[in-house]
Amino acid sequence: MIVVFAPCHDEQTRCSHWVAHRNYERLAAELGQVPLLLEGERARRGALEQALAGEVRGLAFFGHGAEDRLLDASGAAALDERNLACVRGRWVHAFACRAGDHLAGDRDPVVR
C-alpha cells in the first residue's frame, strides 16, 4: 500500500492538493489497489503513524513543511525526528516547503 497524506487545502497548498489527488488516482489505476488517502482533518500524526505501521511501500506527502518536520492538519508535526523511523526502508515523496533542509538528512544545506 501507499499512503497519500494531504493535510491542508489552503491558498499556499492549493496546487499541491490537486497534485495529491492526481497521484492518488494514478497510483490506484497503475497499481490496481487503492492507496490510503489521509486528507483534511483525518491527516493527523497518529493516523499517519498507524498507517505506516502496516505494510506500506511509500509515503506521498503534500502539505506544509519546515526544515525539521512535515506538518499535519492541526499544524503539529506529522513526521519529525521522533517518528522518522516509521518510514525507514520506504520511499518518501514530500511536496512541502523546506522539509528536505534537515529532515532528509542534509545537515548543511546549500540553499536556505
N, C-alpha and C positions, 0 to 999 in steps of 0.2 A: 504494500500500500504506500501511497504518497500522501503527505499532509500538505494541504494548501492553507496557509494562515494569512488572513486578510482582516486585521482588526478594525480598520477605520476606512471611512469613505468621506473624507473632508476635502477641502479645496486643494490642499497640498498633495493628497494621495489619490485624487480622482483618476488620474491616468493609471497609476499602479493597481488600483482596484479593478479597473477594466481589464488590465493585463492578467490579473489573478483569475478572473472569470474565464478569459480565453484559454489560459493554461489549464484550468480545471476541466473545461470542455474537451480540449485536445488530448489531455492525458487520459481521460475516460475513453475517448474514441480509439486512441492508439494502443492503450494497454488492455482494453477490454474489461477493465474494472473501474469502479468509481472511486476516485481519490476522496479522502476525508477533507471536507471544506469546513474550516472553522473561521467564521467571519462575524463581524459586528460584536455584539455583547458575548457571543459564545467564544470569542477569541481571547481567552484568558490563560495565564501561566499554567494553572492547574490542568486545564483541558489540554494544553499543548504537551505537558509532561505525561499525562495519562495516554495520549495518542502515541507519543514516542516510546512508551513502554512496550508497545506491541511490535509486531513485525513490520517495520516501516523501512522503505528503501531510501526515502529522502524527504526533505522539507523545503517547500517553496514559500518564502515569506514575502509579503507585500504590505508594507506599512512604514511606520516611523521607526527610526533608529537613532542611537547615539554611539559614540565611539566604543563603548563597552557593553552595549546591550541592544536588544531588539525589544520594542515596546508592545504591550498588549492593549486591549480595548480600553482599559482604565488608565493607561499611561504609565503603568508599572512595568517592570522588567518581565518580559516573557521568556527571554533567553539571555543569560549572562554567565559570568564565570562560575557562579554557584551551581548551575544546572547544565553547563555546556557538555558535560559527559553524556547526556542523553542523546546527543547527535553524533557521538563518536562512531566511526565506521559507516556513516551515512553521508550522502551528498546534501549540501545545503545551498540553496539559492536565496540570497537576501536582497531584495529590491527595496533598500532602505538607506536613508542618508547616514553616512559616516560609520555604519556598522562594521566595516572592514578595517577601520583605523586601528583598533585594538583587539576586538573580539575574535577576528580571524587569525590572529597570531602575529601580525605585523607590529612589533613593539616600537619601531622607529619610522613612522610613515613619512614619505617624501612630500606629500601634499597634505596640507591641513586646511 
